[in-house]
Amino acid sequence: MHESLTKRRLLLILELLYKKSDETSPISTPQIIDYLKEKGITIDRKTLKSDIKLLEDMGYDIITIKSSPNKYFWGSRFFEIPELKMLIDAVSSSRFITKQKSAELIEKIASLAGEPQAAQMNRHIVATGRAKADNKSVYYIVDTITNAINQKKKIRFKYTEYNADKKKVFRHDGEVYTLSPYVLYWNEDYYYVVGYSDKRKNISAFRVDRLSGPEVTEEDAVPKPKNFNIDDYANKIFKMFDGEDAMVELECHNSLMKYIVDHYGLDIETRQNTEETFIAKVPATLSPTFYSWIFQFAGQMKILGPEKAVEEFRKMMEKFG
């Protein structure tokens, strides 16, 4: 009985310090004694000091401030406050996570800090023009996909889209898709599952928040191709849909280097052209999406080759008058 009471006392002290204290809000000896008394446990200062020493010896980072009376607070935590803020900002601004799930996750993340600092976690982020996902099951869909990837099994699901009335409908009248999932990929604030599609007979990507009722099957997944690289796939597919692959030579103003690096990485081949421009050779899929990406730089990025890309871009510009 005595041992059980000691364990309970130690756990209560840990809980109090973890939840209520930090370096800006230490808890004094009388406050801890009063807290334990409210829980039906009576101890003196000497016993508390011994308990704190025992917890420190067990590896808990409890900091003692020598004073009259002594004060204590929980030291280092697994996450620092700036790290927690970054996580909350990401959750708050993510389109992939619904408003309700965002609120739930933010509350859980904030709980990793002590209560005195938890208020700092409540950062009201307004992501202008960003619509949050409306699929409340996304959290569990991700879990299902992850399980399938780990088990190397196929998944089945229906895929949704919106009609002209902005109502969610099943694509292809509720056709059931079968996919061998390889990886979950985050792109432009959306989650995608990338894998081998039985219907398309190739590697395909599906928006996770548009999946409906996915389930893990008993059928073994089609093995991932040995030459499959998610970064290469993403560069071609997520930004440059539906077109012929080509190595494109671009003439860019020096101020655009950051966009080339952001889009293609540091390993892309570049060379200085003039004092104000450089040449970049980039892998791309010749498509309206690729040409639109070029267009946004208002003439500061030009296609030099291949000739097919130059001609297609010229025709696209003619359509705009």
N, C-alpha and C positions, 0 to 999 in steps of 0.2 A: 504493500500500500504506500509506504514511504517513497519507494522508488518510482511508483506511478505518479505520485504527486510532484516529485522532483522533475520528471520528464515534462509534465504538463506546465510547470512553472517556467522551465527553460524555453519551451515552445511559445508560451505567451510573451516572454521577454523578446524573443526573436521576432515574433509577429509585430509587436508594438514598434520596435526599432526599425524594422523593414518598411512598415507602412507609414509611420508617422514622423520619422526623423531623417535629417540629412545635415550637411555641414552648416546650413543656415538655420536649422531648427533642431538643435540638440534637445534631448529629454533629460531632465534632472532626476537624481536619485529619489526625492520625494514623489515625483510624478509617476515613476515606475512602481514604487511601493503602493501608491494609491490605486493605480491601475490594477495591480494584482489583487489588492483588497476587494475591489469591485467584482473580481472574478472568484472571490471566496478563498484567496490564498494570502496568508499573513507571513511576512518575512521582515527581518531587520536589515540595516544597512550593510552589516558585515556579510550576511548571507548573499545579498545582492552583489556585493563586490566579488565574492567567490564565484557566483554564477557567471558574471561577466568574464572573469578570468578563464573559467572552464570553456565558455563559448569561444573565446579568443584562441585557446589552445586547440580547439577542434577545427580551427581554420576560418571562422567567421570574422569578417573585417569590421569589427566594432571598435570605434575610436573613442577613447576616454579623454575628456577635457578636465584636467585637474583644477578643481575650484572648490568652493564651499557653498553648496554641496557639489559633488562631481556631476558632470553631464556626459551623456553618451549619444552617439549617432552612428548610423550604418554608413560604412565607408564606401568602397568601390562597388559598383553594380555591374552586371554583365553588359548593359548598354549605358553609354554616357548620354546626358541630356541632349546634346546636339544630334547624336545618332537617332534618338527617339523622335526628335522633331523632324528629321529628314524622312523617317518612315511614315510619320503622320502626314507630312506634306504630300508624299507619294500616294498614300491611300486616299487623301482628300481630293486630289486632282485627277485621279485615275478614272477614265471613262469606263474601264472594264468592270469596276466594282460598283454595285448599286448604292444609292444613298443610305439605305438601311444597313447594309453590310459594312459600308464605310464607317458609320457611327459605331457599330459594334466593334470593329477592329480597332478604331481609334481609342475606344474606352479600354480595350485590352492592352494596347501598346502603352497608354498612359499609366496603367497599373504597374508597369515595370519600373516606374520611378516612385520615389516616396511621395506621399500625399502632399507635402508642402510644395513639391515641384511639379506635381501633376497638372496644376492649373496652367503651367507654361506650355503644356502639351496641347491645350485647347486652342489651336491655331485655326481660325476661320479662313480657309483658303477659298477664294473665288476664282475659279478657272473660267475666264470669259469664253463664252461660245462653246463650252464643252458639255455635251449631253452625257449623263451618266447612263450606264447600262440599265435595262429594265428587266433583265433575266435574273430573278432572285435565286435561281438554283446554280448560278455560275460557280459558286464556291464549291459545291458538291460535284459539279461536272468536272472541274479540275482534278478533284480527288479521284474520280472514276478513271479519268484518262491516265493519271499518274500510276494508278494500280495496274492498268492494262500495260503500260510501258514497262513497269517492273516485272510483270508476269509474262511479258512477250506474247500477249494475246491481242486479237482483233477487237474492235469495238463496233457496235451498231448504233445508229442514231438517225433521226430525221433532222432536216435542216430548214430553218425558217428565214423568211425575208418579209419585206413590206410591200403591199400592193398600192395602187394609186390612191386609195383612201386612207393610207397610213395605218392600215390594219395588218397585224402580224399573221402571215399565212405560211403553210408548209410549201417548200419548193417542190416542184414536179409532183403536185397532188399528194404529198406525203410519202414520196419514195424513201425507202430505207437505204441508207448509205453504210457501207462496210469499209473500215479503214484499219490499217496496221499502223498504230501511232508510234512515231520515233522520238518526237521532242515537242515540248510546249515552247512557243516562241512569242516574245513580247515585241510588238511593233506598232508605233504610232498610237500608244496608249490602248491597244487592244491585244488580247491574248489569242494566239492561233495554235491549233494542233496541226503538226506537219507529219505526214506519213504516206504510206502507199495505199492508193485508192483502188479497190477491186474493180470498180466500174470504169474508171479512167485509165487504168493500167499504167499509172505513173505516180510520181511523188506529187501530192496535192496539199493545199493548206485550207483549213476551215476555221472561221471565227468561232471561238469557244462560246461566246454569249449567244450565238445563233444555233447552237446544238440543242436538240430537244430529246430528252429521255435516253441519253447514251447509256449503254450497258456493256460490260465486259463479256465477251463470248468465250466459249471453250476452244475455239479454233485458234491454232498457233498463228502468230503474226508472220507476214512475209519478212524475211530478214532484211535489215537495212543494207543497201548497196555499199560495198567497201569504199567507193569513191564519193559517198554522200558527205557533203559539208554544209552545215546549216547556214554559215555566213555567206558562202557562194550562192546558195539557193535564195537566201533573203535578198541579196543584192539584185538578183535577176527578177524575182517574182514579186516581192512585196512593194517594190517601187516601179518596176518596169514590166508590166503585164503584157502578155500576148503579142509576141513579135519575134523576129529573127535575131538570134544572138550575133553580136559583132563587137569588134574592138574599135572603139570610136576615139578619134583624135579631136580634142577640144582646145581652142584658144581662149584663155581666161584672163580677165583682169587680175592683177596681183591680190586685190582685196577679196577675191573669191576662193583663195586657197583653203580657207577654213571650211567652206562648204564641200569642196572636193574631199578633204580629209574626213570630215564628218560622214560623208556619204560612202566613200570608198576605202577609207583607212590610210595609214601612213605608208603602206607598201606600194601604193599606186605609182606608176612611172610618170615623172614630171621633169620638165627642163625649162630653163628660162628662155623666153622668146625675144622680148624687147624689154626696155626698162620698165614698162608698165604691164607687160603680159607674160604669161607662161603657157606652155603646152602640157596637156595631160592626156595620157592614153588610158581609157577606162573601158571595162567590159560592160556592155549594156544590151538590152533587148530593144530593138527598134520598134517603138510603139508610141501611140499618142501620149501615154503617161511619161515616157522618157522625154519626148519633145516638149511637153508642158513644163517639165522640170527645167529644161534649158531656157524656155521662154520667160520664166519668172525673173531671170537676171537682166532683162531689158537691154539686150544687146551686148552685155559685158562678157557673155560666154557664147562662143561661136563654134559650129561644127565644121571641122576642116576635112574630115573623111570618116568612113568611106563615102564615095560619091552617092551611093543609094541613100545614105542618111542625110546628106546635104540636100538631095532632091526632095525627099519625103518631108523634110522640115520646111523647105521653101513652099511646097504645095500646101502644107498645113497653115503657114502664115498667110498665104493668098486667100484662104477661106475667111480670114479675119479682115479682109479688105485692105 
